[in-house]
Amino acid sequence: MVDVKQPLQIGNLTLRSRVFQSPLSGVTDMVFRRFVRRFAPRSLMYTEMVNATGLHYVKQLPKIMEVDREVETPIAIQLFDCRPHFLAEAAVKAVAEGADLVDINMGCPVNKITRNGGGSSLLRQPELAQEIVRQVVAAVPVPVTVKTRLGWSDQEINILDFAKRMEDAGAKLITIHARTRAQGYNGSARWEWIRRVKEVVKIPVIANGDIFSVEAAIACLEQTGADGVMCSRGTMGYPYLVGEIDHFFQTGQRRTPPTTQAKLLLAREHLQALYDYKGISGLRQARKHMTWYAKGFPGASTLRDQLCRLETLQEGLDLLDRAIESLPPEERN
Ligand SMILES: Cc1cc2nc3c(=O)[nH]c(=O)nc-3n(C[C@H](O)[C@H](O)[C@H](O)COP(=O)(O)O)c2cc1C
């Protein structure tokens, strides 16, 4: 297993943590990243994926591309599309916005994206994928990385060849979500493929898929020999996860898990921050976050039903306050 205390070198960028927060569309906005970073100050985080072609036609940067340069480092901006020149142009804008690293999405399974040649459909066009990496690398001074899957389907697993191609084209790191496109998010992540990728490339390989706990992170690194792990769905409603794993890697000690009260107070803060940042649309987005937080205590399912319909900020704050007040003593502080 890799020495998890050692920094990770990605091109000219040195990372002090080997635990990353994944890009999650509709989730990893600046507000969410701030909470993750509170518990994992050294970890690399990603924006939501940004449409490179869309960026070419707009004057103002979309909000999902915003980075708080004062506090957000290390930070990756993730781009998607299949047109190399638009991706190169978008990468320049990403660096101007403050990206320490530019990541290209070659794993998204969503039809709307793959129909237009982006995301995981690039696994079926390895030459185009290589050309994308080459052009983006030529356009920016920061490391360019790729996040992808095992292949399009069980019949088309081509990650070994694909990873090598990405490396040859100049990618400085590859993150592998160990599922095929056809799997979506179903079934278990097949970490054994990551071990095989490690045998064919020299650039760092980050393992992604089913890292929901400290135990899973350790098992994954042991089984794959990967250079680090990336947490995804396990952070939704639980922005502590990346920090818990990083803390264990650095100290060998477990962080005390948050109480229900602490989680609901964080949910309250998250709701307020989303509203402050995005107004009413932030409130709508907050509904799903709130339902993810409200889990594992008496009355949680009723609270979720109410939170997923909230119409005003005050209603949400009141619901959470009442839930906190009625927690049994053992769930507090
Ligand atoms: C709601 C949601 C949004 C996602 N958005 C992105 C994205 O914008 N870019 C990306 O590369 N992957 C995206 N993913 C994939 C995750 O980053 C990750 O690869 C996947 O969830 C597997 O890890 P897990 O099993 O730990 O969840 C998304 C996944 C989910 C569930």
The ligand as a Gaussian input file, in Angstrom:
#p B3LYP/6-31G(d) Opt

LIG

0 1
 C      -25.240000      13.353000      -8.123000
 C      -23.948000      12.982000      -8.798000
 C      -23.301000      13.925000      -9.587000
 C      -22.082000      13.614000     -10.209000
 N      -21.439000      14.575000     -10.945000
 C      -20.222000      14.310000     -11.463000
 C      -19.482000      15.326000     -12.153000
 O      -19.925000      16.475000     -12.319000
 N      -18.259000      14.977000     -12.649000
 C      -17.722000      13.728000     -12.487000
 O      -16.609000      13.466000     -12.949000
 N      -18.396000      12.771000     -11.826000
 C      -19.613000      13.040000     -11.315000
 N      -20.267000      12.064000     -10.599000
 C      -19.595000      10.774000     -10.348000
 C      -18.848000      10.783000      -9.011000
 O      -17.853000      11.777000      -8.981000
 C      -18.178000       9.425000      -8.731000
 O      -17.318000       9.114000      -9.782000
 C      -19.214000       8.308000      -8.556000
 O      -20.271000       8.733000      -7.743000
 C      -18.583000       7.037000      -7.984000
 O      -18.137000       7.162000      -6.670000
 P      -19.020000       6.637000      -5.404000
 O      -19.335000       5.170000      -5.662000
 O      -18.116000       6.827000      -4.219000
 O      -20.241000       7.484000      -5.346000
 C      -21.505000      12.332000     -10.037000
 C      -22.179000      11.381000      -9.249000
 C      -23.381000      11.678000      -8.637000
 C      -24.068000      10.644000      -7.789000

